[in-house]
Amino acid sequence: MLNLARMSPRLQLRTAALATVALMLSVLAAFSTTGPVRIGSQELDLVAESRPTNAAKVFRWGFAAWEDEFIKPLSRQWRTSHAKRVRNQVGMLTLDASRRSGTVWATVPGHGKRYGRWEARVRSEQNGSGGQKYRVLWELIPSGGYACGSKNLEISSYRVGDSRARMQIRTPKGATFGASKRRNLRDNIWHTYAVEVTRTHISWFVDTKVVRTERRDAALTGTEYQMRFRLAAVKGKRMNPTRMQMDWVRYYSLARPNAKSIQAPRTNRGSFDPAC
């Protein structure tokens, strides 16, 4: 062990500075890992800052053409189902659904796009039990009128605690094209979900990886979409209070080609009743 008392003042100062630098480096090293890190009595699930957490960075989509980081109060461009249940809270768009509130949503009607890339960082938390679980959805919906979700494109859809996040597109003729990805969807676990929609394909991304690419003509509806976040209730049922939060949401144009291959398995074709 070093004896500072025996050192000259200049050497003491230099030793203290080096010790400070070493401490800072050790802290940075701890926070550059991925997974649980214990600080005191708290165990935090950290995401490495040195590793990209969004597909836009990995596939080099460039600067976002539109974004909301939710730093200020909720912008007027957003429309919500419940003014008191949707707000910006500590830099996050927050949707709070109660036992009897029914479905809660937030959307941007004035930002319709036919093609492009949409990405958001999402987490959720269930704050009660004994009722039905809300479905947590990050989705694109048609800018115009539609019925029964017959043109919706789900970027991620799950119930808190599920083991898989679902992705799906519906078509007006009753066809569905969907798949799912295994994820840890417990309370307050962040995941980043994205979708790329072009004239020739739709690709879904989960936590920076492309997981599905669909090229069949029947799935490519050419719909103009607007983004929506939603906590979907079961009609007439008592629900478990649930919170959905978004750290940020961004839209990118197709001006830049993907820097990596988007080759991935296609989705599974199914059906639904478009006349509900």
SVG drawing of the C-alpha trace seen along z (x, -y; Angstrom):
<svg xmlns="http://www.w3.org/2000/svg" viewBox="-68 -22 77 41">
<polyline fill="none" stroke="black" stroke-width="0.4" points="0.0,0.0 1.3,-3.5 2.3,-5.7 1.2,-9.2 2.7,-10.8 6.3,-9.9 5.8,-11.4 6.6,-15.0 3.5,-17.2 4.1,-17.1 4.2,-13.3 1.2,-13.1 -0.8,-15.2 0.3,-13.1 -0.5,-9.9 -3.9,-11.2 -4.6,-12.2 -3.6,-8.8 -5.9,-7.1 -8.8,-9.3 -8.2,-8.4 -8.0,-4.7 -11.3,-5.0 -13.0,-6.7 -11.8,-4.0 -13.0,-1.2 -16.5,-2.9 -16.6,-3.3 -15.6,0.3 -18.4,1.4 -20.9,-0.6 -19.6,0.6 -20.7,4.1 -24.1,5.6 -26.2,7.3 -26.8,7.0 -24.4,4.7 -24.6,4.3 -24.0,0.9 -24.5,1.0 -27.7,2.8 -29.1,2.1 -28.8,4.4 -29.1,2.5 -29.6,4.1 -27.3,1.9 -27.0,1.6 -23.5,1.0 -23.0,-2.5 -20.1,-1.2 -22.5,1.1 -25.3,-0.2 -28.8,0.4 -30.7,-0.7 -30.9,0.7 -30.5,-2.7 -26.9,-2.9 -26.0,0.7 -27.6,0.5 -26.5,-3.2 -29.8,-4.8 -28.3,-8.3 -29.9,-11.1 -33.6,-10.8 -36.0,-12.7 -38.4,-13.1 -37.9,-12.2 -39.3,-12.9 -37.0,-12.4 -39.8,-13.4 -37.7,-16.0 -40.3,-18.7 -44.1,-18.4 -46.0,-16.3 -46.0,-18.1 -49.3,-19.2 -48.7,-17.0 -49.6,-14.0 -53.2,-12.9 -54.2,-10.8 -57.1,-8.8 -56.9,-10.1 -55.2,-13.5 -54.5,-12.7 -53.2,-9.2 -50.6,-10.1 -47.7,-12.5 -44.0,-13.0 -42.4,-11.9 -38.7,-12.2 -37.8,-12.1 -40.2,-9.3 -43.6,-9.2 -45.7,-7.4 -49.0,-5.7 -50.8,-4.7 -53.8,-2.4 -55.9,-1.6 -58.3,1.3 -61.2,-0.5 -59.7,-3.0 -60.0,-0.9 -57.5,-1.1 -55.0,-4.0 -53.1,-5.2 -51.0,-8.0 -50.5,-8.7 -49.2,-11.4 -51.9,-11.9 -49.9,-14.6 -46.9,-12.3 -48.2,-9.9 -45.6,-8.1 -46.0,-5.3 -42.4,-4.1 -39.5,-4.5 -38.1,-3.2 -39.6,-3.6 -37.9,-2.7 -38.6,-3.2 -37.2,-2.1 -40.0,-0.6 -40.6,0.9 -43.6,1.7 -44.6,2.5 -47.7,4.2 -48.7,2.7 -51.4,5.0 -52.9,8.5 -56.2,10.3 -57.5,9.0 -56.8,9.4 -53.4,8.3 -53.1,5.3 -51.5,5.9 -48.6,3.6 -48.3,2.5 -45.9,0.4 -47.5,0.2 -48.2,-1.6 -51.9,-2.3 -53.3,-3.7 -53.5,-7.5 -57.0,-7.2 -60.1,-5.3 -60.0,-1.5 -61.9,1.2 -60.9,4.0 -57.2,3.2 -57.3,4.6 -54.2,2.6 -52.3,2.4 -48.6,3.2 -47.4,4.4 -43.8,3.6 -44.0,5.3 -47.0,6.7 -47.0,8.6 -48.4,8.8 -46.1,8.0 -44.3,11.2 -44.7,12.9 -41.7,14.8 -42.1,13.6 -42.8,10.3 -45.0,10.6 -44.7,8.7 -47.4,8.8 -49.0,7.1 -52.7,7.4 -54.2,6.9 -57.7,5.8 -58.4,9.3 -58.1,11.0 -54.5,12.3 -51.9,11.9 -48.1,12.2 -46.5,12.5 -43.9,14.1 -42.5,13.6 -39.2,13.2 -38.2,14.6 -37.4,11.7 -37.4,11.0 -40.6,9.0 -40.7,8.7 -41.3,5.3 -39.0,2.4 -36.8,4.3 -35.9,2.0 -36.1,3.3 -35.7,1.5 -38.0,2.4 -38.0,1.2 -39.5,1.8 -38.5,0.9 -41.2,0.6 -40.4,0.3 -42.1,1.0 -40.5,4.5 -40.2,5.7 -41.0,5.2 -38.2,6.0 -38.6,6.2 -35.7,5.5 -35.4,6.4 -32.5,5.0 -30.4,4.2 -31.0,7.5 -33.1,8.1 -35.4,11.0 -37.9,11.2 -38.0,9.9 -41.3,10.3 -41.3,9.9 -44.6,11.5 -46.8,9.1 -49.8,9.9 -48.2,8.4 -47.1,5.1 -50.3,3.0 -48.7,-0.4 -50.6,-1.9 -49.8,-5.3 -49.0,-4.8 -48.8,-6.9 -47.2,-5.6 -49.1,-4.6 -48.3,-3.3 -51.2,-1.5 -52.2,0.4 -55.1,2.5 -57.7,3.6 -60.1,6.5 -63.5,5.0 -65.7,5.2 -63.0,6.8 -61.3,5.7 -57.6,5.1 -54.3,5.1 -52.9,1.5 -50.1,1.2 -47.6,-1.4 -45.9,-1.7 -42.9,-4.0 -40.9,-5.1 -37.4,-6.5 -37.6,-7.9 -39.2,-7.4 -37.6,-8.1 -38.5,-8.0 -35.8,-7.6 -36.2,-7.9 -34.9,-5.3 -32.3,-7.7 -29.5,-5.6 -29.3,-1.9 -28.7,0.6 -25.1,1.1 -25.7,4.7 -27.8,7.5 -31.5,7.6 -31.7,11.2 -34.0,13.0 -36.7,15.7 -40.1,14.6 -43.1,14.4 -45.8,17.0 -49.0,16.5 -52.4,16.7 -55.8,15.2 -58.3,13.1 -61.9,12.0 -61.8,8.6 -65.6,8.2 -65.6,8.0"/>
</svg>
